[in-house]
Each structure stands twice: as C-alpha cells, then as structure tokens.
C-alpha cells in the first residue's frame, strides 16, 4: 500500500487528476471469498486519493463472468 500511496502523491505533485490501478485476481480463491477485503483496500486508496484531489479508475483482470458483480458492487463504493 505504501507504494500505491507514494504513486498517488507523485501523480498529484505532477498535476494529474486521475490515477488508474489494476485489481488482479487473488490466485486460488473465488472472487466472492475476498471481495470484501478488496473493496476495503480500494476504499482506503480512494480516501487517500480524494485527499490529494485525485480520482481513481480501477482496471480489472477479472473474467466476464464477474462483470455484473463488479459493476453492481462498484456502485456501492463511494
């Protein structure tokens, strides 16, 4: 997380308005098993980025089977 926060701060100092992060699947686990953990991590990242006046775009590495769940759940993260 420290590296992500450092990168967000660097982007802010360079005048960026948005950063893109990649959410990779956790090998050996079903998405439903770690979805809550992943959402909490992205909430923390989003809060930090908000403090730098940056938006966060999330690129996913999940197969299309998770597309609906991802889109539905992403709407719950503010």
QUIDA-V412921 format. One record per backbone hydrogen bond with DSSP energy under -1.0 kcal/mol. CO is the residue of the C=O (numbers start at 1). NH is the residue of the N-H. If there is no record, write none. Layout:
co=CO nh=NH
co=CO nh=NH
This chain:
co=1 nh=5
co=2 nh=6
co=3 nh=7
co=4 nh=8
co=5 nh=9
co=6 nh=10
co=7 nh=11
co=8 nh=12
co=9 nh=13
co=10 nh=14
co=11 nh=16
co=12 nh=15
co=17 nh=55
co=19 nh=57
co=21 nh=59
co=23 nh=61
co=26 nh=29
co=30 nh=33
co=31 nh=34
co=31 nh=35
co=34 nh=38
co=35 nh=39
co=36 nh=40
co=37 nh=41
co=38 nh=42
co=39 nh=43
co=40 nh=44
co=41 nh=45
co=42 nh=46
co=43 nh=47
co=44 nh=48
co=45 nh=49
co=46 nh=50
co=47 nh=51
co=49 nh=54
co=50 nh=53
co=55 nh=19
co=57 nh=21
co=59 nh=23
co=63 nh=66
co=64 nh=67
co=66 nh=70
co=67 nh=71
co=68 nh=72
co=69 nh=73
co=70 nh=74
co=71 nh=75
co=73 nh=76
co=74 nh=77
